[in-house]
Amino acid sequence: MLCLGLSGGLDKVYESTPALSNTFLHDGAAVLVKDGRVIAAVEEERLNRIKHSNKFPGRAIRYCLAEAGVQLNDIDRIAFYATESYCNAMLENLFGSQPDFAFPLNAKLLLRSLLAQEFGTEIDASRLFFVSHHMAHAVSTFAMSGFEDSLIFAIDGGGDLLSGLMAVGSGTDITQIETFPESNSLGLFYLETIRYLGYSLFDEYKVMGLAPYGDPAPFRELFQQFYELSDNGGYRVYLDSIGPALRRNIEVRRKGMPFTQQHRNVSASLQEALERIVFHILRHYRMTTDMTRLCLAGGVAHNCTMNGKLLKSGLFEDIFVQPAAHDAGCALGAALMMSKELGRPAPRERLQQVYWGPDLGSEQAIEQELNAWSGHIELERSDDVAGRAADWMAGGAVIGWVQGRSEFGPRALGNRSILADPRPSANKDRINAMVKKREGYRPFAPSVLEEDAREFFELPGNASEFPFMNFIVSVRGSKRSQLGAITHVDGTARLQTVSRKTNPAYWELINAFKKRTSIPILLNTSFNNNAEPIVDSVSDAIATFLTTELDGLVVGPFLVKRRATTLESWTSLALSLPPYVSLHRARAYTGRGRHETLSEIRTSYSSSDSLRISDELFDVLIKVEAEAVLANLLDATKTDLAHHNALVEELRELWQQRCVRLHPPRAARA
């Protein structure tokens, strides 16, 4: 039995439907399950290159079908990650008053229509299902936990007008025992607070990383006004109180402003409040259900600090966190729900790995893709790629490492990673500033050989496997000075243990580094810059390598270094526009009674983001159809070499922000 689970939006990548983009529709993904086992899964963002994609997951579906060698009509059931009644109510609320709206205000008809447009085939309504958002979260974690029974807590910002669900899992069955209304959303509690720290949706993890720099005490009493704990695990949050109180008591930070100690203290108070509420809820249900194991899912379950404290507390004997705990994981839960209904439940096995995404392809295909960039990179094949890469890192290099199938979920787990020596604290600062281009306080995770983990980290109880970076643990005091790049300010680290069985290539790399340095650990962070999702393909990896200050790149068995480039190197490339961008030129009022013509690039996934460009570059971009060789476009401008250089520099900046694409011409890639 083949079951396909979906999450994400209901418009296409080139369409801009702001109301759809700003609802619950985000983190698009497709997951294909055969007889209860995952055979393919990928987030749409990895393929359409839109972070937290709010678009229809058409490319993700196409990948899953191709990986299984089947057509859409071969799928027994397709399930979407929210209830049909909720989706219909949302459509009616958003578009019911718009008589010219092109979509049917019926979720099932709309989804059938999108599938028909994308795949050229009609899907019978009897094969299309909508599922409870939070039950999909719950199934996604319990079915993958390997537990025979456990308490299950799905906890997020919202979905289906709820913000959480408590349940008990036994065998292959899940029994709901409580739901939590959206008005009591702990995800929104966190989000509402971080708005006053200069952050917004999807930035919650940044504030989690900032919290250890603060002291919760100065704002503890203030935060206690934002929530109330009651008997029987009950609680209330007062979302409307947060904004007014913070405006009265702190200097509100705007995006780009420096952080003060006040902002750090607010972060610490917020994290403490979240943990206090979650512990209060779970203590009650641990006692009343007598469950000794816990499964977590939902966006709030990505709070690794909270997870680590839960595990260390001993409240539960074991805790499993589904690695794609955010809404993309609902696609997994939806597919597994359908498979169980058809008599093919997931086997009771602990999830070991999530390398379910697209493969790099054959060695020949990788080499062909790399050779097309010969004007920009030097290429060498090695039979000992792990040893050579370890030499690079032991010598101080920061590298990109791309192997095999990509990971499902938000963590780079050794197949699409930026890696470095975990010892020099300067590596943290360097990667934050020059590679990831992000805030300097942000921590990096260690990947450690599973068999060596206890020597360097304090692992709670009998726990020895941490394959998904879901838990913060303490770095042993005697090792902290050795591991300056991965030890956070509070002495903790977000740990990944690496098994030789589940990822032999990554294990061999870390082991090669160990042989050279006596340290069985690498600094590991996701392979992307601040403007894009994690890389997926070879071409993604090259683009990120050439638009960051990485020292080297390893793709399959190939070692890649930069060449010195000239203007001719750049103008030999082709220029194209991603399907999510559009060009705009309009007259705008600029103050003092003046109007000015503005040229801009806008994206279809955000109603607010636009980037001003020069009029000269606008005139170049407007001529691009599909793709065009940059040299030909520049020659047509009839300008001198200095202007060509200026336009190329502007294009390279836009490429770094993923608003244009530079790549070898189609003929060079053939």
RAKA-V672211 format. One record per residue. N is the residue number from 0. PHI is phi in whole degrees, 0 to 359 (* if undefined). Layout:
# RAKA-V672211
N_PHI ; N_PHI
This chain:
# RAKA-V672211
0_* ; 1_252 ; 2_232 ; 3_246 ; 4_256 ; 5_231 ; 6_224 ; 7_123 ; 8_268 ; 9_234 ; 10_229 ; 11_273 ; 12_299 ; 13_267 ; 14_264 ; 15_240 ; 16_237 ; 17_308 ; 18_296 ; 19_293 ; 20_293 ; 21_253 ; 22_261 ; 23_286 ; 24_277 ; 25_203 ; 26_56 ; 27_297 ; 28_199 ; 29_227 ; 30_227 ; 31_250 ; 32_242 ; 33_243 ; 34_51 ; 35_86 ; 36_244 ; 37_286 ; 38_246 ; 39_200 ; 40_200 ; 41_203 ; 42_279 ; 43_300 ; 44_300 ; 45_295 ; 46_256 ; 47_268 ; 48_68 ; 49_250 ; 50_300 ; 51_54 ; 52_315 ; 53_260 ; 54_256 ; 55_302 ; 56_279 ; 57_297 ; 58_292 ; 59_296 ; 60_299 ; 61_300 ; 62_298 ; 63_301 ; 64_296 ; 65_296 ; 66_298 ; 67_273 ; 68_69 ; 69_230 ; 70_254 ; 71_302 ; 72_292 ; 73_277 ; 74_282 ; 75_285 ; 76_215 ; 77_237 ; 78_230 ; 79_258 ; 80_272 ; 81_207 ; 82_289 ; 83_296 ; 84_295 ; 85_294 ; 86_299 ; 87_297 ; 88_297 ; 89_297 ; 90_297 ; 91_294 ; 92_295 ; 93_279 ; 94_233 ; 95_299 ; 96_268 ; 97_250 ; 98_295 ; 99_265 ; 100_294 ; 101_281 ; 102_277 ; 103_291 ; 104_274 ; 105_220 ; 106_299 ; 107_292 ; 108_297 ; 109_296 ; 110_294 ; 111_299 ; 112_297 ; 113_296 ; 114_295 ; 115_295 ; 116_297 ; 117_284 ; 118_240 ; 119_66 ; 120_214 ; 121_275 ; 122_260 ; 123_298 ; 124_301 ; 125_289 ; 126_258 ; 127_249 ; 128_229 ; 129_239 ; 130_235 ; 131_297 ; 132_304 ; 133_281 ; 134_291 ; 135_298 ; 136_303 ; 137_298 ; 138_295 ; 139_301 ; 140_269 ; 141_294 ; 142_293 ; 143_261 ; 144_281 ; 145_78 ; 146_284 ; 147_281 ; 148_207 ; 149_190 ; 150_280 ; 151_232 ; 152_234 ; 153_259 ; 154_215 ; 155_207 ; 156_282 ; 157_173 ; 158_170 ; 159_57 ; 160_66 ; 161_239 ; 162_232 ; 163_177 ; 164_209 ; 165_246 ; 166_210 ; 167_240 ; 168_257 ; 169_213 ; 170_64 ; 171_251 ; 172_254 ; 173_232 ; 174_245 ; 175_287 ; 176_240 ; 177_196 ; 178_236 ; 179_237 ; 180_291 ; 181_298 ; 182_294 ; 183_251 ; 184_292 ; 185_284 ; 186_295 ; 187_289 ; 188_302 ; 189_293 ; 190_297 ; 191_298 ; 192_287 ; 193_290 ; 194_300 ; 195_271 ; 196_249 ; 197_86 ; 198_241 ; 199_213 ; 200_308 ; 201_80 ; 202_259 ; 203_303 ; 204_295 ; 205_293 ; 206_289 ; 207_302 ; 208_287 ; 209_282 ; 210_305 ; 211_296 ; 212_279 ; 213_249 ; 214_242 ; 215_289 ; 216_300 ; 217_300 ; 218_245 ; 219_299 ; 220_295 ; 221_298 ; 222_292 ; 223_293 ; 224_281 ; 225_268 ; 226_207 ; 227_219 ; 228_260 ; 229_226 ; 230_297 ; 231_60 ; 232_73 ; 233_283 ; 234_200 ; 235_223 ; 236_244 ; 237_249 ; 238_299 ; 239_290 ; 240_276 ; 241_295 ; 242_301 ; 243_302 ; 244_292 ; 245_292 ; 246_298 ; 247_283 ; 248_246 ; 249_225 ; 250_277 ; 251_296 ; 252_270 ; 253_262 ; 254_305 ; 255_95 ; 256_287 ; 257_292 ; 258_275 ; 259_258 ; 260_297 ; 261_300 ; 262_294 ; 263_295 ; 264_293 ; 265_298 ; 266_301 ; 267_295 ; 268_294 ; 269_297 ; 270_298 ; 271_298 ; 272_296 ; 273_302 ; 274_297 ; 275_296 ; 276_294 ; 277_296 ; 278_298 ; 279_300 ; 280_296 ; 281_289 ; 282_300 ; 283_296 ; 284_286 ; 285_297 ; 286_287 ; 287_282 ; 288_261 ; 289_62 ; 290_277 ; 291_258 ; 292_238 ; 293_226 ; 294_245 ; 295_237 ; 296_203 ; 297_98 ; 298_305 ; 299_294 ; 300_289 ; 301_279 ; 302_282 ; 303_293 ; 304_296 ; 305_301 ; 306_299 ; 307_297 ; 308_291 ; 309_299 ; 310_294 ; 311_293 ; 312_294 ; 313_79 ; 314_301 ; 315_235 ; 316_291 ; 317_209 ; 318_228 ; 319_243 ; 320_245 ; 321_297 ; 322_297 ; 323_258 ; 324_291 ; 325_287 ; 326_293 ; 327_301 ; 328_294 ; 329_295 ; 330_297 ; 331_297 ; 332_299 ; 333_297 ; 334_295 ; 335_292 ; 336_298 ; 337_295 ; 338_297 ; 339_296 ; 340_298 ; 341_270 ; 342_86 ; 343_233 ; 344_291 ; 345_297 ; 346_294 ; 347_279 ; 348_231 ; 349_289 ; 350_297 ; 351_252 ; 352_203 ; 353_231 ; 354_276 ; 355_250 ; 356_273 ; 357_299 ; 358_275 ; 359_295 ; 360_104 ; 361_289 ; 362_302 ; 363_297 ; 364_294 ; 365_298 ; 366_298 ; 367_297 ; 368_296 ; 369_292 ; 370_297 ; 371_296 ; 372_259 ; 373_300 ; 374_286 ; 375_237 ; 376_226 ; 377_255 ; 378_234 ; 379_217 ; 380_269 ; 381_225 ; 382_279 ; 383_235 ; 384_294 ; 385_295 ; 386_295 ; 387_294 ; 388_295 ; 389_296 ; 390_300 ; 391_305 ; 392_292 ; 393_297 ; 394_272 ; 395_107 ; 396_283 ; 397_252 ; 398_232 ; 399_266 ; 400_229 ; 401_229 ; 402_215 ; 403_56 ; 404_274 ; 405_283 ; 406_281 ; 407_267 ; 408_118 ; 409_274 ; 410_255 ; 411_277 ; 412_243 ; 413_105 ; 414_247 ; 415_220 ; 416_236 ; 417_263 ; 418_232 ; 419_199 ; 420_298 ; 421_278 ; 422_277 ; 423_288 ; 424_298 ; 425_298 ; 426_296 ; 427_299 ; 428_295 ; 429_295 ; 430_292 ; 431_300 ; 432_278 ; 433_254 ; 434_253 ; 435_278 ; 436_55 ; 437_220 ; 438_300 ; 439_291 ; 440_282 ; 441_294 ; 442_276 ; 443_239 ; 444_267 ; 445_264 ; 446_254 ; 447_235 ; 448_302 ; 449_307 ; 450_287 ; 451_253 ; 452_299 ; 453_293 ; 454_294 ; 455_248 ; 456_228 ; 457_273 ; 458_265 ; 459_295 ; 460_54 ; 461_265 ; 462_295 ; 463_224 ; 464_246 ; 465_228 ; 466_282 ; 467_239 ; 468_57 ; 469_263 ; 470_228 ; 471_275 ; 472_231 ; 473_275 ; 474_283 ; 475_302 ; 476_306 ; 477_286 ; 478_253 ; 479_296 ; 480_292 ; 481_282 ; 482_241 ; 483_294 ; 484_278 ; 485_240 ; 486_270 ; 487_287 ; 488_300 ; 489_263 ; 490_82 ; 491_248 ; 492_206 ; 493_270 ; 494_274 ; 495_236 ; 496_267 ; 497_242 ; 498_260 ; 499_297 ; 500_286 ; 501_273 ; 502_214 ; 503_297 ; 504_294 ; 505_290 ; 506_300 ; 507_297 ; 508_296 ; 509_295 ; 510_295 ; 511_296 ; 512_294 ; 513_299 ; 514_298 ; 515_272 ; 516_232 ; 517_70 ; 518_247 ; 519_271 ; 520_220 ; 521_232 ; 522_290 ; 523_229 ; 524_221 ; 525_294 ; 526_275 ; 527_192 ; 528_261 ; 529_281 ; 530_251 ; 531_214 ; 532_287 ; 533_300 ; 534_298 ; 535_237 ; 536_261 ; 537_299 ; 538_296 ; 539_300 ; 540_296 ; 541_295 ; 542_300 ; 543_289 ; 544_302 ; 545_279 ; 546_246 ; 547_231 ; 548_253 ; 549_298 ; 550_276 ; 551_200 ; 552_219 ; 553_239 ; 554_233 ; 555_57 ; 556_269 ; 557_253 ; 558_259 ; 559_235 ; 560_232 ; 561_282 ; 562_263 ; 563_292 ; 564_247 ; 565_237 ; 566_302 ; 567_296 ; 568_301 ; 569_284 ; 570_285 ; 571_283 ; 572_282 ; 573_268 ; 574_243 ; 575_217 ; 576_252 ; 577_300 ; 578_294 ; 579_268 ; 580_248 ; 581_218 ; 582_257 ; 583_220 ; 584_225 ; 585_207 ; 586_278 ; 587_224 ; 588_280 ; 589_247 ; 590_98 ; 591_56 ; 592_74 ; 593_253 ; 594_243 ; 595_218 ; 596_277 ; 597_249 ; 598_253 ; 599_219 ; 600_251 ; 601_236 ; 602_248 ; 603_278 ; 604_264 ; 605_219 ; 606_277 ; 607_246 ; 608_281 ; 609_212 ; 610_230 ; 611_284 ; 612_231 ; 613_290 ; 614_298 ; 615_296 ; 616_290 ; 617_305 ; 618_296 ; 619_287 ; 620_294 ; 621_293 ; 622_271 ; 623_281 ; 624_240 ; 625_65 ; 626_208 ; 627_211 ; 628_292 ; 629_298 ; 630_302 ; 631_294 ; 632_295 ; 633_290 ; 634_300 ; 635_289 ; 636_282 ; 637_59 ; 638_248 ; 639_274 ; 640_298 ; 641_298 ; 642_295 ; 643_299 ; 644_300 ; 645_296 ; 646_293 ; 647_296 ; 648_297 ; 649_294 ; 650_295 ; 651_295 ; 652_294 ; 653_293 ; 654_296 ; 655_300 ; 656_269 ; 657_61 ; 658_265 ; 659_224 ; 660_237 ; 661_246 ; 662_196 ; 663_299 ; 664_301 ; 665_306 ; 666_297 ; 667_287 ; 668_270 ; 669_287
